[in-house]
Amino acid sequence: MGDLVDMAGFDELEQFAPRLQETFDVDTFETIAESVAAYVTRARFRDASRGSVVAIKSGSVNPRFSMQPHDIGKELRILLNSPHSNVIEVLGHAFEKPMSTVHFWMPFVPYHLLNILASPRFSAFAPPGAVNGASTPDASALLVATKSLVYQTLSALAFVHERKIAHRDVKPQNILITIDGCVKLIDFGVAWSQKPNERDLWPEPPGKMCFDVATGPYRAPELLFGTRDYNAYAIDLWSMGAVLAEFFTPLKLRKACYDEDDWYEDEDEGDWDSDAPPAKLPFVVSKGVSPTSPNAQWVRETLYDSTRGQIGLAWSIFKVHGTPRDETWPTFKQLPDAEKVTFIEVPPADLSKLLPNLPSEGRYQESEDSFDLLTRLLTYEPVMRLPAADALGHPFFKRGLPLVLPQGQGGKTWQGRGLADVISQYISNVG
């Protein structure tokens, strides 16, 4: 069916495609995600022998009902031609002509990386108070899990980059994790391909690339200054660096029903205007919240702050890495909007003080190695960011604790434990 999608239009595909109601039990349909261009439904097959739960993604290939650069038809074509253990697989697809709607279904994967990052157990330190019976933290287990999850995600990126495809929306929510600990990269809805296709809804040749891609704190800084001609693979590398940083950023306890007023109360007075971000603690408890409160939840802080818009995000990045200079970002002034806003000159911050959950450097080689990998991804000059394929050979994955991968991917065990056992402590309380 993959060749069919490449060779024929969706009109021709319709005659081969089963109707959703004939394939799935509609009584089990449950919408689990929505965006401006698509929605995802959890469902079960009518015929139980075909498998268990699936996730059905649906969206229109009519540009009137889509939004640039979202293209579900392009996403389907990419996925059908991207066979990799760490890229989500397509089990089937259908096309409804009246609304020009494409549906494709994938295995339903119960967890995503954000579930693990939000666990108070996923820290090198004990959380304050008795939180879900959290036991003494195991920094070694944290590093084993980190190595595996980061390696698998980089493997997916290296694979698609080799095929001249950039994901352009790498973030924890798009990194699914199976019960066995296998990473599945999802949501190629805004992906860019170097090889144009005549059925692409939004062609993006050099000079006409969309800069409204990636999400909030994972957006590469060049996207914030109006560029329409950029290295799309480098966008993924910056996003991957921002994701890696979150393995070691603070965990914050806040109200489960969190609103804007709460956010303002939590802000440190003057932090927005300060020249450098303050040093962080492993755990932060919001005002008026207790670790034993029934309406409290842990969330992982992002390295950068995207809550104040595009300019605010740029300033947040500059406060961490320093205001761009010719030495640190030689091509910065070539960006269309680079000189439309003048930023205060600030030096780079001590990044290690913003990553309080990084285990002690004296005990673990991985602490130094992960920090080095992080800084080689979070580099201003796009061409200097470490390519995903090269990152797979970084010392972080070669030294110290073993690289433990899911069964079938050639991984080792650690202390007699497989990856599923290692990560189970971080996802056991996820609903």
C-alpha positions in Angstrom: 0.0 0.0 0.0 3.0 2.3 0.5 3.8 2.3 -3.2 0.1 2.9 -4.0 0.2 6.2 -2.1 3.3 7.3 -3.9 2.0 6.4 -7.4 -1.6 7.2 -7.2 -3.8 10.1 -6.0 -6.2 9.8 -3.1 -9.2 9.4 -5.4 -7.7 6.2 -6.7 -6.9 5.1 -3.2 -10.5 5.3 -2.1 -11.6 2.2 -3.9 -9.1 0.1 -2.0 -9.7 1.6 1.4 -12.1 0.2 3.9 -14.7 2.4 5.6 -13.8 3.2 9.2 -17.1 2.0 10.6 -16.5 -1.4 8.8 -13.1 -1.8 10.3 -13.5 -0.3 13.8 -16.0 -0.5 16.6 -17.4 3.0 16.6 -18.6 2.7 20.2 -15.0 2.6 21.3 -14.0 5.9 19.5 -12.5 8.4 21.9 -10.8 11.6 20.8 -7.4 11.9 22.6 -5.7 14.7 20.8 -6.7 17.7 18.5 -4.8 20.3 16.7 -5.6 23.1 14.1 -5.2 20.6 11.3 -6.0 17.1 12.6 -7.4 15.0 15.4 -6.5 11.6 16.9 -9.0 9.0 17.9 -8.4 5.9 20.0 -10.4 2.9 18.8 -10.6 -0.9 18.7 -10.9 -3.2 15.7 -14.3 -4.9 15.1 -12.3 -8.1 14.5 -10.3 -8.6 17.8 -7.9 -11.0 16.0 -6.5 -8.0 14.1 -5.0 -6.5 17.2 -6.0 -4.4 20.2 -6.1 -0.6 20.5 -5.1 1.8 17.7 -4.7 5.5 17.3 -6.4 6.9 14.2 -5.2 10.3 12.9 -7.6 12.2 10.6 -7.2 15.4 8.6 -8.2 17.0 5.4 -6.0 17.3 2.3 -8.1 20.2 1.1 -6.0 23.3 1.7 -9.2 25.2 2.7 -9.5 22.9 5.7 -5.8 22.7 6.6 -3.3 25.2 7.9 0.1 25.8 6.5 2.4 23.9 6.8 0.3 21.0 8.1 -0.2 18.3 5.5 -1.6 14.9 6.6 -1.2 13.5 3.1 2.5 14.2 3.1 2.7 12.8 6.6 1.2 9.5 5.5 3.5 9.3 2.5 6.5 9.9 4.8 5.5 7.3 7.4 4.7 4.6 4.8 8.2 5.0 3.5 10.0 5.3 6.8 10.4 1.7 8.2 12.4 2.1 11.4 11.9 0.6 14.8 11.8 4.1 16.4 9.3 5.7 13.9 5.6 5.0 14.4 4.3 2.5 11.9 1.1 2.8 9.9 -1.2 -0.2 10.1 -3.7 1.0 7.5 -5.3 4.0 5.9 -8.5 5.3 4.3 -9.7 8.3 2.3 -13.1 9.9 2.4 -13.8 11.8 -0.7 -16.7 14.1 0.4 -14.5 16.0 2.9 -11.1 15.1 1.3 -10.2 13.4 4.6 -7.3 11.1 5.1 -7.4 8.6 8.0 -4.5 6.4 9.0 -4.1 4.2 12.0 -1.1 3.3 14.1 -0.5 1.2 17.2 -1.8 3.0 20.3 1.2 3.7 22.5 0.2 4.4 26.1 3.1 6.7 27.2 5.1 9.7 26.0 8.3 11.1 27.2 6.5 13.9 29.2 5.0 11.2 31.4 8.5 10.0 32.5 9.9 13.5 32.8 7.0 14.6 35.0 7.7 11.7 37.5 9.2 12.9 40.8 11.1 9.6 40.8 12.9 10.7 37.6 15.5 12.7 39.5 18.9 12.2 41.1 17.4 13.6 44.3 14.6 12.7 46.7 11.5 14.9 46.2 10.1 16.9 49.1 7.5 15.2 51.1 6.0 11.7 50.6 5.1 11.8 46.9 3.3 8.7 45.7 5.5 6.6 47.9 8.6 7.7 46.0 11.6 5.7 47.3 15.3 6.7 47.4 16.3 8.0 44.0 18.5 5.8 41.8 20.8 8.1 39.7 22.2 5.1 37.9 18.7 4.0 36.7 17.9 7.5 35.7 21.1 7.7 33.5 20.4 4.2 32.0 16.9 5.3 31.0 18.1 8.7 29.7 20.8 7.0 27.6 18.3 4.7 26.0 15.5 7.1 25.3 17.8 9.8 23.9 19.7 7.3 21.8 16.5 5.9 20.3 15.2 9.3 19.5 18.4 10.3 17.8 18.3 7.0 15.9 14.9 8.0 14.5 16.1 11.5 13.6 19.3 10.1 12.0 17.1 7.8 9.9 14.7 10.4 8.6 17.5 13.0 8.1 19.4 10.4 5.9 16.2 10.2 3.8 16.3 14.0 3.4 13.3 14.6 5.8 13.2 16.9 8.8 10.6 16.4 11.5 10.3 20.0 12.6 8.3 19.4 15.8 10.5 17.3 18.1 9.2 17.6 21.7 8.5 15.2 24.6 4.8 14.8 23.6 5.8 13.5 20.2 8.2 10.9 21.6 6.0 8.0 22.5 7.3 5.1 24.7 5.9 1.6 24.6 5.6 -0.6 27.7 8.9 -2.3 26.6 10.7 1.1 26.5 10.7 1.4 22.7 10.7 5.0 21.5 8.2 5.8 18.7 8.6 9.2 17.0 5.2 10.5 15.9 3.5 13.5 14.3 5.2 14.3 11.0 2.4 16.7 10.1 4.8 19.7 9.6 7.7 17.7 8.3 9.9 19.0 5.5 11.2 17.0 2.7 14.1 17.9 0.4 12.4 15.9 -2.3 9.2 17.8 -3.3 6.1 15.9 -4.3 3.5 17.3 -6.7 0.7 16.5 -4.1 2.3 18.6 -1.3 -0.2 21.1 0.0 2.4 23.7 0.8 5.5 23.4 -1.3 8.6 24.8 0.5 11.5 25.4 -1.8 14.5 27.4 -0.5 13.5 30.9 0.2 9.8 29.9 0.9 10.2 27.7 3.9 7.7 28.1 6.7 9.3 29.4 9.9 6.1 28.8 12.0 7.2 25.3 12.9 8.3 23.5 16.1 6.6 24.2 19.4 7.3 26.8 22.1 10.4 26.2 24.1 11.7 23.7 21.5 11.9 26.2 18.6 15.4 26.9 17.3 16.4 30.5 17.7 16.7 31.2 13.9 13.0 30.5 13.5 12.3 33.5 15.7 13.8 36.0 13.2 11.8 35.5 10.1 14.0 33.2 8.1 12.5 31.4 5.1 15.7 29.7 4.1 17.2 27.5 6.8 18.7 24.2 7.6 15.6 22.1 8.5 17.7 19.3 10.0 19.4 21.7 12.3 15.9 22.7 13.6 15.5 19.1 14.8 18.9 19.1 16.4 18.2 22.2 18.5 14.8 20.8 19.6 16.6 17.5 20.5 19.0 19.5 22.7 16.1 21.3 24.4 14.5 17.9 25.1 17.7 16.4 26.4 18.0 19.4 28.8 14.6 18.5 30.3 16.0 15.2 31.6 17.9 17.4 34.1 15.8 20.6 34.6 13.8 21.1 37.9 10.5 19.4 38.7 7.8 21.8 39.8 4.8 21.0 42.0 1.7 23.0 41.2 -2.0 22.9 41.2 -3.5 20.4 38.8 -5.9 23.1 37.6 -3.3 25.7 36.7 -4.3 29.1 35.4 -2.6 32.3 34.4 -3.0 33.9 37.9 -1.1 31.0 39.4 1.7 31.5 36.9 2.1 35.1 37.8 2.2 34.3 41.5 5.0 31.7 40.9 7.2 34.1 39.0 10.2 35.5 40.8 9.9 39.3 40.9 12.4 40.8 38.5 13.3 37.6 36.8 12.0 38.7 33.4 14.2 41.7 33.4 17.3 40.1 34.9 20.4 39.6 32.9 20.8 36.0 33.8 18.5 33.2 34.9 18.9 32.3 38.6 20.4 29.0 39.7 17.8 26.2 40.0 16.9 23.7 42.7 16.0 20.1 41.8 12.4 20.6 43.1 10.3 23.7 43.3 7.0 23.8 45.2 4.5 26.5 44.1 3.0 28.8 46.7 0.0 27.3 48.5 0.7 23.8 47.3 1.8 20.8 49.4 3.3 17.5 48.1 0.5 15.7 49.9 -2.2 17.8 48.4 -4.7 15.8 46.3 -4.9 18.5 43.6 -1.2 18.9 43.1 0.9 17.6 40.2 4.5 17.5 39.2 5.6 19.1 35.9 9.0 19.3 34.4 10.3 22.8 33.7 11.6 23.6 30.2 15.0 25.1 29.7 13.6 28.1 27.8 10.5 30.2 28.6 8.0 30.5 25.7 5.2 31.9 27.8 5.9 35.5 26.7 5.7 35.2 23.0 8.4 35.0 20.3 10.5 37.9 21.5 10.3 36.6 25.1 11.5 33.2 23.9 14.4 34.7 22.1 15.4 36.7 25.2 15.0 33.5 27.3 17.4 31.7 25.0 19.9 34.6 25.0 19.9 34.7 28.8 21.1 31.1 28.8 23.5 31.2 25.9 24.4 34.9 25.8 23.4 37.6 23.3 24.5 36.5 19.8 27.9 37.9 18.8 29.9 37.4 15.6 32.0 34.8 17.4 29.1 32.7 18.7 26.6 33.2 15.8 28.3 34.4 12.6 25.2 34.3 10.4 22.8 35.9 12.9 22.7 39.3 11.3 21.8 37.7 8.0 18.4 36.7 9.4 15.6 39.0 8.1 14.4 40.3 11.5 17.7 40.0 13.4 18.1 43.8 13.8 14.5 44.8 14.3 14.8 44.3 18.0 17.7 45.3 20.1 18.5 43.0 23.0 20.5 43.8 26.1 24.0 42.4 25.9 24.3 39.5 28.3 27.0 36.8 28.7 26.2 33.1 28.6 24.9 31.7 31.9 26.4 28.7 33.7 24.2 26.1 32.1 25.1 23.5 34.8 23.3 25.6 37.4 20.1 25.4 35.3 20.2 21.6 35.3 20.0 20.7 39.0 18.8 17.1 38.3 22.0 16.2 36.5 23.7 13.5 38.7 27.0 14.4 40.5 29.8 14.8 38.0 32.2 13.1 40.4 30.3 9.9 40.5 29.2 9.4 36.9 31.1 9.8 33.6 27.7 10.3 32.0 27.2 13.6 33.7 30.1 15.2 31.9 29.3 13.4 28.6 25.6 14.3 28.6 26.5 17.9 29.3 28.9 17.9 26.3 26.3 16.3 24.0 23.8 18.9 25.2 26.0 21.9 24.4 26.9 20.4 21.0 23.2 20.3 20.0 22.3 23.7 21.6 24.7 25.7 19.4 23.6 29.0 17.8 25.2 28.5 14.4 23.0 25.8 12.8 25.8 24.2 10.7 27.8 23.6 13.9 25.1 21.5 15.6 26.1 17.9 16.0 24.3 15.8 13.3 22.0 13.1 14.6 24.0 10.3 12.9 27.3 11.6 14.6 25.5 12.0 17.9 24.9 8.2 18.0 28.6 7.8 18.3 29.0 10.3 21.1 30.9 9.2 24.3 27.6 9.5 26.3 26.5 6.3 24.7 29.9 4.6 24.7 31.2 5.0 28.2 30.1 4.2 31.7 26.8 2.6 32.2 25.6 0.3 29.4 23.3 1.3 26.6 20.2 -0.7 27.3 17.8 -1.0 24.4 14.5 -2.8 23.9 14.5 -6.4 22.9 15.1 -6.8 19.2 17.3 -3.7 19.0 20.5 -5.4 20.2 20.6 -3.9 23.6 22.2 -5.2 26.8 20.8 -5.6 30.2 21.8 -3.7 33.3 22.1 -5.5 36.7 20.1 -8.3 35.1 17.3 -5.8 34.3 15.9 -5.1 30.8 14.8 -1.7 29.7 11.2 -2.3 30.4 12.0 -3.1 34.0 14.3 0.0 34.3 11.6 2.5 33.1 8.7 0.8 34.9 9.3 2.8 38.1 8.8 6.0 36.2 5.5 5.1 34.4 3.9 2.8 37.0 1.6 5.6 38.3 0.7 7.1 34.9 -3.0 6.7 34.1 
